[in-house]
C-alpha cells in the first residue's frame, strides 16, 4: 500500500448498528477455519454475540467508507488484538498491515506491547510474523504472539 493510501485509512468508534456488519465480516473471514476445525456454528454465533463489545470495537474506514473492523482491549498490561477483519474484496492490499502497524504504534505510545492469538491455519499468521510478532506459546488451535515496541520490525 502506498503512503497516500495509508493516510486514507482511519478508525472510528463502533456504534450499535455496526454489530450486523461486524458479524458478517467475521463469519466470512472465519468460514474456512470454522469448517476446518469442525466447529459448531450455533456455538460460534452465540460466542461472537457474547464477545462483541462495542466499547472495544473500532470500524476501519477508507475514505469514509466502512471496510473492516478490529476489537482490542488492555489485558495483562498489553494491548490485546482480539479480532481484525477486512472486507473480502479489499484483502491482500496492505490494509491489515497498516492497521496493525498503527495499533503497534498506539500501544508503544502507551508503553505497551501488543498481544494476540491466531488460529494456526489462519493466513494472517504470516502478516503478524512479518511485522515482528513472536510466538510466546501455543495450544491445540492457536499461536499466542507478542510484539514489544523494541522488537525488530
Secondary structure in CASP SS format (residue, H / E / C, confidence):
PFRMAT SS
TARGET T0000
AUTHOR 0000-0000-0000
METHOD secondary structure of the structure
MODEL  1
X C 1.00
X C 1.00
X H 1.00
X H 1.00
X H 1.00
X H 1.00
X C 1.00
X C 1.00
X E 1.00
X E 1.00
X E 1.00
X E 1.00
X E 1.00
X C 1.00
X C 1.00
X H 1.00
X H 1.00
X H 1.00
X H 1.00
X H 1.00
X H 1.00
X H 1.00
X H 1.00
X H 1.00
X H 1.00
X H 1.00
X H 1.00
X H 1.00
X H 1.00
X H 1.00
X H 1.00
X H 1.00
X H 1.00
X H 1.00
X H 1.00
X H 1.00
X C 1.00
X C 1.00
X C 1.00
X C 1.00
X H 1.00
X H 1.00
X H 1.00
X H 1.00
X H 1.00
X H 1.00
X H 1.00
X H 1.00
X H 1.00
X H 1.00
X H 1.00
X C 1.00
X C 1.00
X H 1.00
X H 1.00
X H 1.00
X E 1.00
X E 1.00
X E 1.00
X E 1.00
X E 1.00
X E 1.00
X C 1.00
X C 1.00
X E 1.00
X E 1.00
X E 1.00
X E 1.00
X E 1.00
X E 1.00
X E 1.00
X E 1.00
X E 1.00
X E 1.00
X E 1.00
X C 1.00
X C 1.00
X E 1.00
X E 1.00
X E 1.00
X E 1.00
X E 1.00
X E 1.00
X E 1.00
X E 1.00
X E 1.00
X C 1.00
X H 1.00
X H 1.00
X H 1.00
X C 1.00
X C 1.00
X C 1.00
X C 1.00
X H 1.00
X H 1.00
X H 1.00
X H 1.00
X H 1.00
X H 1.00
X H 1.00
X H 1.00
X H 1.00
X H 1.00
X H 1.00
X H 1.00
X H 1.00
X H 1.00
X H 1.00
X C 1.00
X C 1.00
X C 1.00
X E 1.00
X E 1.00
X E 1.00
X E 1.00
X E 1.00
X E 1.00
X E 1.00
X C 1.00
X C 1.00
X C 1.00
X C 1.00
X H 1.00
X H 1.00
X H 1.00
X H 1.00
X H 1.00
X H 1.00
X H 1.00
X C 1.00
X C 1.00
X C 1.00
X E 1.00
X E 1.00
X E 1.00
X E 1.00
X E 1.00
X C 1.00
X C 1.00
X C 1.00
X E 1.00
X E 1.00
X E 1.00
X E 1.00
X E 1.00
X E 1.00
X C 1.00
X C 1.00
X C 1.00
X C 1.00
X C 1.00
X C 1.00
END
